[in-house]
Amino acid sequence: MNAFNFEDTVADTIHVDTTEEGAKIRFDGRTLGFIPSSGHSGYSITNDWNDRHFTLGFDENSVLYHLTREDDDDRESGKGNMKHDEFLAEMYGYVRFLAHPIHEDYVNFELVGEFDINAAREYMENEGVIEDTNSGLTVDNSRKNKLISELGDNPSEVGEFLSEVLDPVPFDEIRDRGEIVFVRPSADCIHLLFLYPNEYIGVVEVDDLLERLPSGGGSQIIDHVFRSITMD
């Protein structure tokens, strides 16, 4: 069994293979698979560095999930049946933990950015970070790290990059855009904004968000996902 560690595992190249049967992410000789169930009513998350498989399934009334350990044949580990509204409430609580809610009146932003995924993809392709192939997508982490270094040494290029991938939106119009996540770059950090009901909004720095992900909100679904792709 191979050890996997989020902090120590940085592959030079990540390749995503996509087929009708699902998707596989390959890096450093390891493989993480996402396999849809019949009728695409759920997904099984599998890997080759531990003996756990996590399954997340959806039907009209509930979210079914389970975590199995094939070495112990522990077929009941993490098995659950969660109502759809419970699942939404849990995910909502998880996000609220990551980005604490404050009232919009206390957010002093005039403009924010709406992320343009197609523009970002084109930028990354032009910079040699990603390459689209017949079987999927390849991510060159060495080139990505070099690009990050180049942007860090030249703030004007950061501004050019953000202007290409973000569409400016007046803050008082974000509720009308049909999106729930926005970006607010500044001179020293990048904020993410999450829209909540009742005129509340979550604001969090990207670095803080990444640090909080593994422990966010005590969500049992997120906990099972992390358990399935990490060691004891």
PALO-169297 format. One record per residue (C-alpha): residue number from 1; x, y, z. Coordinates in nm, 4 decimals. Example, Ala and Ser with C-alpha at 12.3 -4.5 7.8 and 13.67 -1.06 7.14 Angstrom:
ATOM  num        xx        yy        zz
ATOM    1    1.2300   -0.4500    0.7800
ATOM    2    1.3670   -0.1060    0.7140
***
This chain:
ATOM  num        xx        yy        zz
ATOM    1    0.0000    0.0000    0.0000
ATOM    2    0.1413    0.3402   -0.0995
ATOM    3    0.1369    0.6331    0.1403
ATOM    4   -0.0341    0.9488    0.0195
ATOM    5    0.0176    1.2885    0.1756
ATOM    6   -0.1402    1.6119    0.0501
ATOM    7    0.1552    1.8257    0.1634
ATOM    8    0.4381    1.6070    0.0322
ATOM    9    0.2875    1.4751   -0.2911
ATOM   10    0.3537    1.7143   -0.5778
ATOM   11    0.3706    1.5526   -0.9181
ATOM   12    0.5513    1.7145   -1.2086
ATOM   13    0.2715    1.6104   -1.4420
ATOM   14   -0.0928    1.5291   -1.3773
ATOM   15   -0.2927    1.3613   -1.6530
ATOM   16   -0.6696    1.3226   -1.6581
ATOM   17   -0.7977    1.0333   -1.8692
ATOM   18   -1.1652    1.0647   -1.9614
ATOM   19   -1.3750    0.7900   -2.1150
ATOM   20   -1.7401    0.6917   -2.1215
ATOM   21   -1.6671    0.4728   -1.8159
ATOM   22   -1.5457    0.7655   -1.6042
ATOM   23   -1.2260    0.9572   -1.5368
ATOM   24   -0.8842    0.8701   -1.3965
ATOM   25   -0.6308    1.1168   -1.2586
ATOM   26   -0.2722    0.9888   -1.2932
ATOM   27    0.0277    1.1387   -1.1108
ATOM   28    0.3626    1.0013   -0.9856
ATOM   29    0.2610    0.6452   -1.0711
ATOM   30   -0.0624    0.6750   -0.8726
ATOM   31   -0.4195    0.6716   -1.0000
ATOM   32   -0.7363    0.8232   -0.8562
ATOM   33   -1.0547    0.7105   -1.0314
ATOM   34   -1.4032    0.8613   -1.0517
ATOM   35   -1.6441    0.6012   -1.1875
ATOM   36   -2.0124    0.6853   -1.2429
ATOM   37   -2.2714    0.4301   -1.1406
ATOM   38   -2.5339    0.2962   -1.3776
ATOM   39   -2.7628    0.5736   -1.4897
ATOM   40   -2.5054    0.8269   -1.3640
ATOM   41   -2.6899    0.8436   -1.0320
ATOM   42   -2.3678    0.8521   -0.8315
ATOM   43   -1.9902    0.8092   -0.8296
ATOM   44   -1.7354    0.5724   -0.6841
ATOM   45   -1.4010    0.7261   -0.5826
ATOM   46   -1.1227    0.4672   -0.5968
ATOM   47   -0.7438    0.4803   -0.5673
ATOM   48   -0.4415    0.2517   -0.5744
ATOM   49   -0.2603    0.3741   -0.2608
ATOM   50   -0.4970    0.2489    0.0088
ATOM   51   -0.7770   -0.0046    0.0408
ATOM   52   -1.0691    0.2346    0.0799
ATOM   53   -1.3366    0.3059   -0.1762
ATOM   54   -1.5895    0.5828   -0.1253
ATOM   55   -1.9234    0.5862   -0.3049
ATOM   56   -2.1597    0.8800   -0.3308
ATOM   57   -2.4987    0.8013   -0.4849
ATOM   58   -2.8055    1.0113   -0.5514
ATOM   59   -3.1674    0.9207   -0.5972
ATOM   60   -3.4805    1.1330   -0.5915
ATOM   61   -3.5154    1.1359   -0.2138
ATOM   62   -3.1745    1.0796   -0.0588
ATOM   63   -2.7977    1.0823   -0.0795
ATOM   64   -2.6497    0.7384   -0.0216
ATOM   65   -2.2833    0.7036    0.0660
ATOM   66   -2.0504    0.4402    0.2040
ATOM   67   -1.6825    0.3889    0.2653
ATOM   68   -1.5412    0.0392    0.2324
ATOM   69   -1.2043   -0.1030    0.3328
ATOM   70   -1.1328   -0.4011    0.1171
ATOM   71   -0.8455   -0.5191    0.3393
ATOM   72   -1.0833   -0.5600    0.6375
ATOM   73   -1.3953   -0.6257    0.4318
ATOM   74   -1.5588   -0.3555    0.6455
ATOM   75   -1.8674   -0.3150    0.4290
ATOM   76   -2.0611   -0.1150    0.6874
ATOM   77   -1.8011    0.1557    0.7453
ATOM   78   -1.9541    0.4954    0.6846
ATOM   79   -2.2697    0.3554    0.5309
ATOM   80   -2.5499    0.6099    0.5334
ATOM   81   -2.8775    0.7292    0.3887
ATOM   82   -2.9142    1.1058    0.4030
ATOM   83   -3.2207    1.2947    0.2881
ATOM   84   -3.1632    1.5394    0.0063
ATOM   85   -3.2392    1.8473    0.2174
ATOM   86   -3.0039    1.7177    0.4896
ATOM   87   -2.7268    1.6875    0.2326
ATOM   88   -2.7824    2.0426    0.1112
ATOM   89   -2.7865    2.1723    0.4681
ATOM   90   -2.4631    1.9878    0.5491
ATOM   91   -2.2826    2.1217    0.2428
ATOM   92   -2.4150    2.4691    0.3181
ATOM   93   -2.2817    2.4453    0.6724
ATOM   94   -1.9447    2.3218    0.5453
ATOM   95   -1.9069    2.6199    0.3115
ATOM   96   -2.0217    2.8618    0.5850
ATOM   97   -1.7455    2.7251    0.8101
ATOM   98   -1.4867    2.7918    0.5387
ATOM   99   -1.6198    3.1408    0.4626
ATOM  100   -1.7828    3.2901    0.7711
ATOM  101   -2.1024    3.4851    0.6904
ATOM  102   -2.1251    3.8610    0.7283
ATOM  103   -2.3954    4.0987    0.6147
ATOM  104   -2.3488    4.2568    0.2725
ATOM  105   -2.3690    4.6035    0.4288
ATOM  106   -2.0328    4.5401    0.5971
ATOM  107   -1.8539    4.4340    0.2759
ATOM  108   -1.6706    4.7334    0.1349
ATOM  109   -1.6193    4.6220   -0.2269
ATOM  110   -1.7215    4.8250   -0.5311
ATOM  111   -1.6256    4.5674   -0.7952
ATOM  112   -1.5752    4.1915   -0.7907
ATOM  113   -1.4878    3.9439   -1.0623
ATOM  114   -1.6984    3.6733   -1.2214
ATOM  115   -1.4704    3.3839   -1.3197
ATOM  116   -1.4575    3.2978   -1.6914
ATOM  117   -1.3593    2.9290   -1.7047
ATOM  118   -1.3146    2.9273   -2.0830
ATOM  119   -1.0805    3.2268   -2.0730
ATOM  120   -0.8810    3.0664   -1.7900
ATOM  121   -0.8481    2.7419   -1.9815
ATOM  122   -0.7292    2.9248   -2.2927
ATOM  123   -0.4744    3.1186   -2.0861
ATOM  124   -0.3371    2.7992   -1.9277
ATOM  125   -0.3151    2.6292   -2.2672
ATOM  126   -0.1285    2.9262   -2.4157
ATOM  127    0.1139    2.9235   -2.1220
ATOM  128    0.1826    2.5509   -2.1607
ATOM  129    0.0375    2.4564   -1.8215
ATOM  130   -0.2350    2.2305   -1.9605
ATOM  131   -0.2640    2.0346   -2.2818
ATOM  132   -0.5828    1.8859   -2.4204
ATOM  133   -0.5342    1.5393   -2.5711
ATOM  134   -0.7603    1.2796   -2.7288
ATOM  135   -0.7816    1.0871   -2.4005
ATOM  136   -0.8068    1.3758   -2.1569
ATOM  137   -0.6133    1.6627   -2.0045
ATOM  138   -0.2485    1.6868   -1.8995
ATOM  139   -0.1339    1.9354   -1.6344
ATOM  140    0.2360    2.0260   -1.6300
ATOM  141    0.3053    2.1208   -1.2679
ATOM  142    0.6644    2.2223   -1.3406
ATOM  143    0.5431    2.4796   -1.5917
ATOM  144    0.2638    2.5817   -1.3525
ATOM  145    0.5119    2.6489   -1.0719
ATOM  146    0.7346    2.8428   -1.3097
ATOM  147    0.4368    3.0520   -1.4219
ATOM  148    0.3430    3.1234   -1.0593
ATOM  149    0.7003    3.2362   -0.9954
ATOM  150    0.6939    3.4580   -1.3036
ATOM  151    0.3672    3.6165   -1.1964
ATOM  152    0.4998    3.6679   -0.8448
ATOM  153    0.7997    3.8561   -0.9796
ATOM  154    0.5898    4.0801   -1.2017
ATOM  155    0.2712    4.2219   -1.0427
ATOM  156    0.1669    4.3837   -1.3717
ATOM  157    0.1415    4.0380   -1.5316
ATOM  158   -0.0823    3.9256   -1.2438
ATOM  159   -0.3111    4.2152   -1.3263
ATOM  160   -0.3136    4.1180   -1.6937
ATOM  161   -0.3939    3.7572   -1.6060
ATOM  162   -0.6820    3.8548   -1.3774
ATOM  163   -0.8198    4.0947   -1.6373
ATOM  164   -0.8341    3.8060   -1.8853
ATOM  165   -1.0081    3.5506   -1.6633
ATOM  166   -1.2374    3.7760   -1.4569
ATOM  167   -1.5370    3.9729   -1.5825
ATOM  168   -1.5902    4.2819   -1.3621
ATOM  169   -1.9260    4.2991   -1.1814
ATOM  170   -2.0479    4.5853   -0.9584
ATOM  171   -2.0865    4.4521   -0.6056
ATOM  172   -2.4472    4.5685   -0.5827
ATOM  173   -2.5345    4.3560   -0.8898
ATOM  174   -2.3935    4.0189   -0.7826
ATOM  175   -2.7355    3.8862   -0.6766
ATOM  176   -2.8577    3.9299   -1.0346
ATOM  177   -2.5800    3.7333   -1.2077
ATOM  178   -2.6990    3.3802   -1.1353
ATOM  179   -2.3642    3.2856   -0.9777
ATOM  180   -2.2824    3.2128   -0.6145
ATOM  181   -1.9009    3.2501   -0.6144
ATOM  182   -1.7059    3.5644   -0.7061
ATOM  183   -1.3418    3.6730   -0.6875
ATOM  184   -1.1984    3.9937   -0.5400
ATOM  185   -0.8237    4.0422   -0.6128
ATOM  186   -0.6208    4.2979   -0.4222
ATOM  187   -0.2560    4.3974   -0.4005
ATOM  188   -0.1661    4.1372   -0.1361
ATOM  189   -0.4252    3.8594   -0.1619
ATOM  190   -0.7225    3.7155   -0.3476
ATOM  191   -1.0621    3.6867   -0.1765
ATOM  192   -1.3406    3.4481   -0.2686
ATOM  193   -1.6995    3.5579   -0.2077
ATOM  194   -1.9844    3.3095   -0.1502
ATOM  195   -2.3433    3.4320   -0.1679
ATOM  196   -2.5692    3.3233    0.1188
ATOM  197   -2.9431    3.3869    0.1633
ATOM  198   -3.0895    3.6874    0.3468
ATOM  199   -2.8249    3.9361    0.2248
ATOM  200   -2.5360    3.7529    0.3895
ATOM  201   -2.2094    3.6780    0.2170
ATOM  202   -1.8992    3.4717    0.2955
ATOM  203   -1.5576    3.6266    0.2344
ATOM  204   -1.2347    3.4260    0.2660
ATOM  205   -0.8782    3.4541    0.1406
ATOM  206   -0.7789    3.1742   -0.0965
ATOM  207   -0.4840    3.0649    0.1206
ATOM  208   -0.7064    3.0440    0.4288
ATOM  209   -0.9680    2.8486    0.2347
ATOM  210   -0.7174    2.5818    0.1310
ATOM  211   -0.5908    2.5450    0.4874
ATOM  212   -0.9424    2.4936    0.6255
ATOM  213   -1.0653    2.2380    0.3693
ATOM  214   -0.9705    1.9169    0.5592
ATOM  215   -1.1369    2.0279    0.8855
ATOM  216   -1.4236    2.2367    0.7539
ATOM  217   -1.7436    2.2201    0.9507
ATOM  218   -1.7362    1.8569    1.0627
ATOM  219   -1.9232    1.7397    0.7520
ATOM  220   -1.9556    1.3609    0.7582
ATOM  221   -1.9678    1.3484    0.3773
ATOM  222   -1.6451    1.5495    0.3440
ATOM  223   -1.4905    1.3457    0.6260
ATOM  224   -1.5662    1.0206    0.4410
ATOM  225   -1.4198    1.1615    0.1180
ATOM  226   -1.0940    1.2598    0.2910
ATOM  227   -1.0746    0.9238    0.4663
ATOM  228   -1.1090    0.7451    0.1354
ATOM  229   -0.8055    0.9171   -0.0188
ATOM  230   -0.5708    0.9419    0.2831
ATOM  231   -0.3986    0.7070    0.5231
ATOM  232   -0.5074    0.6296    0.8812
***
